[in-house]
Amino acid sequence: MACGASISLALGVRKAMGPMTAGATGARLMVYNSVGSFIGCSTAGFLNAWFMRQTELKKGIDVLDPDTMESYGKSKSTAMQAVVQTATSRFVLAFALFIPSLMLLSIEKMRLMPKNFAMRSSIEMFTILC
């Protein structure tokens, strides 16, 4: 379910951004592509964490005494808080997809991108691989 939702959402975003990406080249096109990838990856991560933790949401999770590690009992509200935090962290971690494209865009905006194909390709590969 998470995979289907994320692919549908990513394709919908890419389709909606079609007019903007039509004339885009270089780093600007990479940024536009990163938006679609971010939407897909972050949605998949969030929904995967959410759906895989439904048992904890329904039954609750153990609340432990920090000193003795003895269980006080189960709590559904603590489970909800834990699942939301985990799912949100999966969403936030997908922001790393923007780093290479924003680095390349910055290099182009500062007019530091060389015209030489070999040098340009080297910089692009180095940026993407980092």
BELUR-V447338 format. One record per pair of residues at least 4 apart in sequence whose ideal C-beta (glycine too) atoms are under 8 Angstrom apart, sorted by the first residue. I is the first residue (numbers start at 0). GAP is how many residues later the second one is. Records with the same first field share a line. If there is no record, write none. Layout:
I: GAP / GAP
This chain:
0: 4 / 46 / 50
1: 4 / 41 / 42 / 44 / 45 / 46 / 48 / 49
2: 4 / 41
3: 4
4: 4 / 38 / 39 / 42
5: 4 / 33 / 34 / 35 / 37 / 38 / 41
6: 4 / 33
7: 4
8: 4 / 30 / 31 / 34
9: 4 / 26 / 27 / 29 / 30 / 33
10: 4 / 25
11: 4
12: 4 / 22 / 23 / 26
13: 4 / 7 / 22
16: 4 / 15 / 18 / 19
17: 4
19: 4 / 12
20: 8 / 11 / 12
23: 4 / 5 / 8
24: 4
25: 4 / 78 / 82 / 87
26: 4 / 74 / 77 / 78 / 80 / 81
27: 4 / 77 / 80
28: 4
29: 4 / 70 / 71 / 74 / 75
30: 4 / 67 / 70 / 71 / 74
31: 4
32: 4 / 68
33: 4 / 63 / 64 / 66 / 67
34: 4
35: 4
36: 4 / 60
37: 4 / 56 / 57 / 59 / 60
38: 4
39: 4
40: 4 / 53 / 56
41: 4 / 48 / 49 / 50 / 52 / 53
42: 4 / 48
43: 4
44: 4 / 42 / 45 / 46 / 48 / 49
45: 4 / 41 / 42 / 44 / 45
46: 4 / 40
47: 4 / 42
48: 4 / 34 / 37 / 38 / 41
49: 4 / 33 / 37
52: 4 / 26 / 29 / 30 / 33 / 34
53: 4
54: 4
55: 4 / 5 / 23 / 26 / 27
56: 19 / 22 / 23 / 26
57: 18
58: 15 / 17 / 20
59: 14 / 15 / 16 / 18 / 19
60: 13 / 14 / 17 / 18 / 21
61: 9 / 10 / 11 / 12
62: 8 / 9 / 10 / 11 / 12 / 15
63: 5 / 6 / 7 / 8
64: 4 / 5 / 6 / 7
73: 5
74: 4
75: 4
76: 4
77: 4
78: 4
79: 4
80: 4
81: 4
82: 4
83: 4
84: 4
85: 4
86: 4
87: 4
88: 4
89: 4
96: 4
97: 4
98: 4
99: 4 / 27 / 28 / 30
100: 4
101: 4
102: 4 / 24 / 27
103: 4 / 9 / 19 / 20 / 23
104: 4
105: 4
106: 5 / 6 / 16 / 20
107: 4 / 5
112: 7 / 10
113: 5 / 6 / 9
114: 5
115: 4
116: 4
117: 4
118: 4
119: 4
120: 4
121: 4
122: 4
123: 4
124: 4
125: 4
